[in-house]
Amino acid sequence: MTAPASVRWLAGLPAPQARYWFAEQMSPGSPDAMDSFVFRLSGPVDPTALRRSLRNVVCRHNALRSLIRREKSRGLQVTVIEPGDTGEVLEVRRTDPGAHEPVLREFIARPFRLDRDIPVRALLVVPGDVPGQGHFVVSAHHTAFDGWSATVFFSELSDAYRELVHGNPPPPCRTSDYRQVWRDQSEAETETDQQALMEWARELVGVPDLPLPRVSPPAASGALREKSVALGTRHIGLIAGAARLKATTPNAILLTAWVRALRSFTGGTDFAVALPVSGRTSLASTTTIGCFVSVAPLRFRGSDADVDSDLDQTIAGLARALRFQFMPLEQVVSESGPRDPHRTPLCQAAFVSQEQTDLTLRLADVECVHIPRLKTESAFELTLEVWFGGEISARIRHRVDVLDDQRATLLADLWRSEVETVARSVMEDPSR
């Protein structure tokens, strides 16, 4: 395999940024390559202050002022626009409250022209002559933005708006350089870490596709539906107790159950599950907007019902993912030989775990409520999403060309049953 330093860059771009640029070329305007954040607003909004606040945040982060162009002789080239040349970030529309939703949908679906448009834009929709609720939406392309970036973005936007509506200057621009932070993270790795990463990558070469069935008659590829999975108080107590006894996290219990459910549901005995990781390993990255997020494929082998073996594989895989926060996916795919072009390379199923926290926007004298919206497409055919807060909640997002509603229910029931099986196996182990 190629040296670790070089696999972190693709065509001259940080690997995560390049992946989404190529995804945009393959499917312009794909919802999987963009994120939109919608807030319902109640109260008087100052459009001028909001416009200036947005420009203040954009001026802080090079990633939000970057254009990406293909140069025949030099691969992909990034041009960072000067803060004063970014053009207008905020669009304001006045319309009746009942007409807001079509306006939001049209704005969210609008593709980015990455060689001409900065990768972020915003829309404020306010009532016409009749006072009422408004909406604020920010759309961003994943070439410059990930989930962590959203927290940074809306925190800085809130701070700038607060100062401006009170007649104060916005916070000074302290520019973050996404590409430099990415480079610094790469160079901070030791040679031992780099060698260990590549050894892990070699273990993933040749992983088979998960043998998922196809819906008949065929449904639209990529379209998503979701199935909520309820975990009761009894499940939550078992999960917490098993994690303590095993000296691990609840994620290990839940992911092990997901692997066992997938194995039972599909008959697959060797497959990988995608685990999204933040890709942020330095202090500077925590305040930088940019696309750092990556996927750590965890490979699972085995055909028996040995819970301990499955759980040990999961714990080892999670430790590796936490340690490296990066995987040279393109190189693993290229060395794995021909694959089904209609399947997601390496991983057809994913496991996503996150804290149960709402995205926060604070605009003075305005109530702002984040309204999550289900994405309409996904590269992964199956994704188990788990939220931790006062309780544990979960849902299975599935492509309709893979599962119909009935089979999605069967898989949800199977996973819930495996959660109890894994947790009880740990709790009842006489050796502990």
C-alpha positions as CSV (number, residue, x, y, z in Angstrom):
1,M,0.0,0.0,0.0
2,T,1.0,3.6,-0.6
3,A,2.7,5.5,2.2
4,P,0.2,6.8,4.8
5,A,1.0,10.5,4.3
6,S,0.0,10.4,0.6
7,V,-3.3,8.4,1.1
8,R,-4.7,11.3,3.2
9,W,-4.8,13.5,0.0
10,L,-6.7,12.8,-3.2
11,A,-6.0,14.8,-6.3
12,G,-4.5,17.5,-4.1
13,L,-7.4,17.7,-1.6
14,P,-7.8,16.3,1.9
15,A,-9.3,12.9,1.4
16,P,-12.8,13.6,2.9
17,Q,-13.1,16.8,0.8
18,A,-12.1,15.1,-2.3
19,R,-14.6,12.2,-1.7
20,Y,-17.5,14.6,-1.6
21,W,-16.3,16.5,-4.6
22,F,-16.2,13.3,-6.7
23,A,-19.6,12.4,-5.3
24,E,-21.0,15.7,-6.5
25,Q,-19.6,15.1,-10.0
26,M,-21.2,11.6,-10.1
27,S,-24.6,12.8,-8.9
28,P,-25.0,16.6,-9.0
29,G,-27.2,17.9,-6.2
30,S,-27.3,14.6,-4.3
31,P,-28.8,15.1,-0.8
32,D,-26.1,12.7,0.4
33,A,-23.4,15.3,-0.3
34,M,-25.2,18.2,1.3
35,D,-26.6,19.1,4.7
36,S,-29.4,21.5,5.5
37,F,-30.3,22.8,8.9
38,V,-33.8,24.3,9.4
39,F,-35.0,26.4,12.3
40,R,-38.5,27.6,13.0
41,L,-38.4,31.2,14.2
42,S,-40.9,33.0,16.5
43,G,-40.1,36.6,17.1
44,P,-38.7,39.7,15.2
45,V,-35.5,38.9,13.2
46,D,-33.2,41.6,12.1
47,P,-32.2,40.6,8.5
48,T,-29.4,43.1,8.3
49,A,-27.8,41.7,11.5
50,L,-28.3,38.2,10.4
51,R,-26.7,38.9,7.0
52,R,-23.7,40.5,8.6
53,S,-23.4,37.7,11.2
54,L,-23.3,35.1,8.4
55,R,-20.6,37.0,6.5
56,N,-18.6,37.2,9.8
57,V,-18.7,33.4,10.2
58,V,-17.8,32.8,6.5
59,C,-14.9,35.2,6.8
60,R,-13.5,33.2,9.7
61,H,-13.2,29.9,7.9
62,N,-11.3,29.3,4.6
63,A,-13.3,26.2,3.9
64,L,-16.5,28.3,3.5
65,R,-14.8,30.5,1.0
66,S,-13.3,27.8,-1.2
67,L,-14.0,27.0,-4.8
68,I,-12.8,23.7,-6.3
69,R,-11.9,23.5,-10.0
70,R,-10.5,20.7,-12.1
71,E,-7.3,21.6,-13.8
72,K,-6.3,19.1,-16.5
73,S,-2.6,19.2,-15.8
74,R,-2.8,19.7,-12.0
75,G,-5.7,17.8,-10.7
76,L,-8.1,19.7,-8.5
77,Q,-7.3,23.2,-7.5
78,V,-8.7,25.1,-4.5
79,T,-9.2,28.9,-4.7
80,V,-9.9,30.6,-1.4
81,I,-12.0,33.8,-2.0
82,E,-11.1,36.9,-0.1
83,P,-13.7,37.7,2.7
84,G,-15.0,40.8,0.9
85,D,-15.5,38.9,-2.4
86,T,-17.8,36.1,-1.3
87,G,-21.0,37.7,-2.5
88,E,-24.3,37.5,-0.7
89,V,-24.7,34.6,1.7
90,L,-28.3,35.3,2.9
91,E,-31.4,35.3,0.7
92,V,-34.6,36.8,2.2
93,R,-38.1,35.9,1.0
94,R,-41.5,37.2,2.2
95,T,-44.4,34.8,1.8
96,D,-47.5,33.6,3.5
97,P,-46.8,31.0,6.3
98,G,-48.6,28.3,4.4
99,A,-46.2,28.6,1.5
100,H,-43.0,28.3,3.5
101,E,-42.5,24.5,3.1
102,P,-42.4,24.6,-0.8
103,V,-39.9,27.4,-0.6
104,L,-37.7,25.5,1.9
105,R,-37.8,22.3,-0.2
106,E,-36.7,24.2,-3.3
107,F,-33.9,25.9,-1.5
108,I,-32.6,22.7,0.1
109,A,-32.7,20.8,-3.2
110,R,-30.7,23.5,-5.1
111,P,-27.3,22.0,-6.1
112,F,-24.0,23.7,-5.5
113,R,-21.7,24.6,-8.4
114,L,-18.5,24.0,-6.5
115,D,-16.4,25.8,-9.1
116,R,-18.4,29.0,-8.8
117,D,-20.5,28.9,-5.5
118,I,-19.0,29.1,-2.0
119,P,-20.2,25.9,-0.3
120,V,-22.6,27.5,2.1
121,R,-25.8,29.6,1.7
122,A,-28.7,30.7,3.9
123,L,-32.4,31.5,3.5
124,L,-34.6,33.5,5.8
125,V,-38.3,33.1,5.1
126,V,-40.6,35.5,6.9
127,P,-44.4,36.1,6.8
128,G,-45.7,38.7,4.4
129,D,-48.1,41.3,5.8
130,V,-49.4,39.0,8.6
131,P,-47.1,38.4,11.6
132,G,-46.3,34.8,12.3
133,Q,-43.6,32.2,12.4
134,G,-40.6,32.4,10.0
135,H,-38.0,29.9,9.0
136,F,-34.2,30.0,8.7
137,V,-32.3,27.4,6.8
138,V,-28.6,27.0,6.1
139,S,-27.4,24.6,3.4
140,A,-23.8,23.5,3.2
141,H,-21.9,21.1,1.0
142,H,-19.9,18.3,2.6
143,T,-16.7,19.4,0.8
144,A,-16.5,22.1,3.5
145,F,-18.8,21.0,6.2
146,D,-19.6,18.1,8.6
147,G,-21.7,17.5,11.6
148,W,-19.1,19.0,14.0
149,S,-18.8,22.0,11.7
150,A,-22.5,22.7,12.3
151,T,-22.0,23.1,16.0
152,V,-19.1,25.6,15.4
153,F,-21.0,27.4,12.7
154,F,-24.2,28.1,14.7
155,S,-22.3,28.9,17.9
156,E,-20.3,31.6,16.1
157,L,-23.4,32.8,14.2
158,S,-25.2,33.3,17.5
159,D,-22.4,35.2,19.1
160,A,-22.0,37.5,16.1
161,Y,-25.8,38.2,15.9
162,R,-25.9,39.0,19.7
163,E,-23.3,41.7,19.3
164,L,-24.7,43.2,16.2
165,V,-28.3,43.6,17.4
166,H,-26.9,45.4,20.5
167,G,-25.0,47.8,18.3
168,N,-21.6,46.3,19.0
169,P,-19.0,45.2,16.4
170,P,-19.1,41.4,15.7
171,P,-16.3,39.2,17.1
172,P,-13.0,39.7,15.2
173,C,-12.3,37.3,12.4
174,R,-9.7,34.6,13.4
175,T,-9.3,32.7,10.2
176,S,-9.1,28.9,10.4
177,D,-7.3,27.1,7.6
178,Y,-8.9,23.7,7.0
179,R,-6.3,22.3,4.7
180,Q,-3.4,23.4,7.1
181,V,-5.2,21.8,10.1
182,W,-5.6,18.6,8.1
183,R,-1.9,18.6,7.1
184,D,-0.8,19.3,10.7
185,Q,-2.9,16.3,12.0
186,S,-1.3,14.0,9.4
187,E,2.2,15.2,10.3
188,A,1.6,14.7,14.0
189,E,1.3,10.9,13.6
190,T,4.3,8.8,14.5
191,E,5.8,6.3,12.2
192,T,4.5,3.5,14.4
193,D,0.9,4.9,14.2
194,Q,1.2,5.1,10.4
195,Q,2.4,1.5,10.1
196,A,-0.4,0.3,12.4
197,L,-3.0,2.2,10.3
198,M,-1.8,0.5,7.1
199,E,-1.8,-2.9,8.7
200,W,-5.4,-2.3,9.7
201,A,-6.2,-1.2,6.1
202,R,-4.7,-4.4,4.7
203,E,-7.0,-6.5,6.9
204,L,-10.0,-4.9,5.1
205,V,-8.8,-5.7,1.6
206,G,-11.2,-8.2,-0.1
207,V,-14.1,-8.0,2.5
208,P,-17.2,-9.4,0.8
209,D,-20.4,-7.4,0.3
210,L,-23.1,-8.0,2.8
211,P,-25.6,-10.4,1.1
212,L,-28.6,-8.2,1.4
213,P,-31.8,-9.2,-0.5
214,R,-33.3,-7.0,-3.1
215,V,-37.0,-5.9,-3.0
216,S,-39.1,-7.3,-5.8
217,P,-40.4,-5.6,-7.8
218,P,-37.3,-3.2,-7.8
219,A,-37.8,0.1,-6.0
220,A,-36.1,3.4,-6.6
221,S,-32.4,3.0,-5.7
222,G,-31.3,5.2,-2.9
223,A,-34.7,6.4,-1.6
224,L,-34.9,6.1,2.2
225,R,-37.4,5.1,4.8
226,E,-36.9,4.6,8.5
227,K,-38.1,2.3,11.3
228,S,-38.1,3.4,14.9
229,V,-36.9,0.8,17.4
230,A,-38.1,1.1,21.0
231,L,-35.8,0.1,23.8
232,G,-37.5,-0.2,27.2
233,T,-36.2,0.5,30.7
234,R,-35.3,-3.2,31.0
235,H,-33.1,-3.1,27.9
236,I,-31.4,0.1,29.0
237,G,-30.6,-1.3,32.5
238,L,-29.2,-4.5,30.9
239,I,-27.0,-2.4,28.5
240,A,-25.6,-0.2,31.2
241,G,-24.9,-3.2,33.5
242,A,-23.2,-5.3,30.8
243,A,-21.0,-2.4,29.7
244,R,-19.8,-1.9,33.3
245,L,-19.0,-5.6,33.7
246,K,-17.2,-5.8,30.4
247,A,-15.4,-2.5,31.1
248,T,-16.6,-1.1,27.8
249,T,-19.2,1.3,26.5
250,P,-22.9,0.8,25.7
251,N,-21.9,1.4,22.0
252,A,-20.0,-1.9,22.1
253,I,-23.1,-3.8,23.3
254,L,-25.4,-2.1,20.7
255,L,-23.0,-2.6,17.8
256,T,-22.4,-6.2,18.6
257,A,-26.1,-6.8,18.6
258,W,-26.3,-5.0,15.2
259,V,-23.6,-7.3,13.8
260,R,-25.3,-10.4,15.1
261,A,-28.7,-9.2,13.7
262,L,-27.2,-8.5,10.3
263,R,-25.5,-11.9,10.3
264,S,-28.8,-13.7,11.2
265,F,-30.9,-11.6,8.8
266,T,-28.6,-12.0,5.7
267,G,-26.7,-15.2,6.3
268,G,-23.4,-13.2,5.8
269,T,-20.4,-14.5,7.8
270,D,-17.8,-12.0,6.7
271,F,-18.7,-8.3,6.2
272,A,-17.9,-4.8,7.3
273,V,-19.9,-2.2,9.1
274,A,-19.2,1.5,8.6
275,L,-18.6,3.5,11.7
276,P,-18.5,7.3,11.1
277,V,-15.7,9.0,13.0
278,S,-15.1,12.8,13.5
279,G,-11.5,12.7,12.0
280,R,-10.6,15.5,14.4
281,T,-7.5,14.6,16.4
282,S,-6.0,18.0,17.2
283,L,-7.1,20.9,19.4
284,A,-7.1,23.3,16.4
285,S,-9.6,21.0,14.5
286,T,-12.2,21.4,17.2
287,T,-12.8,25.0,16.2
288,T,-12.3,24.6,12.5
289,I,-15.1,24.3,9.9
290,G,-14.3,21.8,7.3
291,C,-14.9,18.2,6.2
292,F,-12.9,16.0,8.6
293,V,-15.4,13.2,9.0
294,S,-14.4,9.8,7.8
295,V,-15.6,6.2,7.8
296,A,-13.9,3.4,9.7
297,P,-15.0,0.0,8.3
298,L,-15.0,-2.6,11.0
299,R,-14.7,-6.1,9.6
300,F,-16.5,-9.0,11.4
301,R,-15.9,-12.6,10.7
302,G,-17.7,-15.6,12.2
303,S,-20.6,-17.9,11.8
304,D,-21.3,-19.2,15.2
305,A,-23.4,-17.8,18.1
306,D,-20.4,-17.0,20.4
307,V,-21.4,-13.7,22.0
308,D,-18.0,-13.2,23.7
309,S,-16.1,-13.6,20.4
310,D,-18.4,-11.1,18.7
311,L,-18.1,-8.6,21.5
312,D,-14.3,-8.9,21.6
313,Q,-14.2,-8.1,17.8
314,T,-16.4,-5.1,18.4
315,I,-14.3,-3.7,21.3
316,A,-11.1,-4.1,19.3
317,G,-12.6,-2.5,16.3
318,L,-13.9,0.5,18.2
319,A,-10.5,1.0,19.9
320,R,-8.9,1.1,16.4
321,A,-11.4,3.5,15.0
322,L,-11.0,5.8,18.0
323,R,-7.2,5.7,17.7
324,F,-6.9,6.4,14.0
325,Q,-10.0,8.4,13.0
326,F,-9.1,7.8,9.3
327,M,-9.1,5.0,6.8
328,P,-7.6,5.1,3.2
329,L,-10.9,3.8,1.8
330,E,-10.0,4.4,-1.9
331,Q,-6.8,2.3,-1.6
332,V,-8.6,-0.5,0.2
333,V,-11.3,-0.5,-2.5
334,S,-8.7,-0.4,-5.4
335,E,-6.8,-3.4,-4.0
336,S,-10.0,-5.4,-3.3
337,G,-10.6,-6.1,-7.0
338,P,-13.9,-5.7,-9.0
339,R,-17.0,-4.9,-7.0
340,D,-20.7,-4.5,-7.7
341,P,-20.9,-0.8,-8.9
342,H,-24.5,-0.6,-7.5
343,R,-23.3,-1.4,-3.9
344,T,-21.5,0.9,-1.5
345,P,-17.8,-0.2,-1.5
346,L,-16.7,-2.1,1.6
347,C,-19.7,-1.3,3.8
348,Q,-23.3,-1.6,2.9
349,A,-24.4,-1.3,6.6
350,A,-23.5,1.5,9.1
351,F,-23.8,2.1,12.8
352,V,-24.1,5.7,14.0
353,S,-24.1,6.7,17.6
354,Q,-24.6,10.3,18.9
355,E,-25.6,12.2,21.9
356,Q,-29.3,13.3,22.1
357,T,-28.7,17.0,21.8
358,D,-30.5,19.5,19.6
359,L,-28.6,21.9,17.4
360,T,-28.7,25.3,19.0
361,L,-29.2,28.7,17.4
362,R,-29.6,31.7,19.6
363,L,-31.0,34.9,18.1
364,A,-31.8,37.7,20.5
365,D,-35.6,37.9,21.3
366,V,-36.3,35.1,18.8
367,E,-37.3,31.6,19.7
368,C,-35.3,29.2,17.4
369,V,-36.4,25.6,17.2
370,H,-34.3,23.1,15.2
371,I,-36.4,21.0,12.9
372,P,-34.5,17.8,11.8
373,R,-35.3,16.6,8.3
374,L,-34.9,13.1,7.0
375,K,-32.4,12.8,4.2
376,T,-33.9,11.4,1.1
377,E,-30.8,9.4,0.0
378,S,-28.0,7.5,1.5
379,A,-24.9,5.7,0.2
380,F,-25.4,3.0,2.9
381,E,-28.2,0.5,2.3
382,L,-28.9,0.0,6.1
383,T,-28.0,2.4,8.9
384,L,-28.7,1.9,12.6
385,E,-28.8,5.3,14.4
386,V,-28.7,5.3,18.2
387,W,-29.1,8.4,20.4
388,F,-28.0,8.7,24.0
389,G,-29.6,11.2,26.3
390,G,-31.9,10.7,29.3
391,E,-32.8,7.4,27.5
392,I,-31.6,5.4,24.5
393,S,-33.6,5.7,21.2
394,A,-32.9,4.1,17.9
395,R,-34.0,3.9,14.3
396,I,-33.1,1.9,11.2
397,R,-32.8,3.9,8.1
398,H,-33.1,1.7,5.0
399,R,-33.1,2.0,1.3
400,V,-36.3,0.9,-0.2
401,D,-34.6,-1.1,-2.9
402,V,-33.2,-3.3,-0.1
403,L,-35.9,-3.6,2.5
404,D,-39.6,-3.1,2.4
405,D,-41.4,-2.1,5.6
406,Q,-42.2,-5.6,6.6
407,R,-38.6,-6.8,6.5
408,A,-37.4,-3.6,8.2
409,T,-39.7,-4.5,11.1
410,L,-38.3,-8.0,11.2
411,L,-34.7,-6.6,11.3
412,A,-35.7,-4.1,14.0
413,D,-37.2,-6.8,16.2
414,L,-34.2,-9.0,15.6
415,W,-31.8,-6.3,16.7
416,R,-33.8,-5.6,19.8
417,S,-33.7,-9.3,20.7
418,E,-29.9,-9.4,20.1
419,V,-29.4,-6.4,22.4
420,E,-31.0,-8.5,25.2
421,T,-29.0,-11.6,24.2
422,V,-25.6,-9.8,24.2
423,A,-26.3,-7.9,27.4
424,R,-27.6,-11.0,29.3
425,S,-24.7,-13.1,28.1
426,V,-22.3,-10.7,29.8
427,M,-24.4,-10.2,32.9
428,E,-24.9,-14.0,33.4
429,D,-21.3,-15.0,32.7
430,P,-20.2,-17.0,35.8
431,S,-16.5,-16.1,35.2
432,R,-17.2,-12.5,36.0
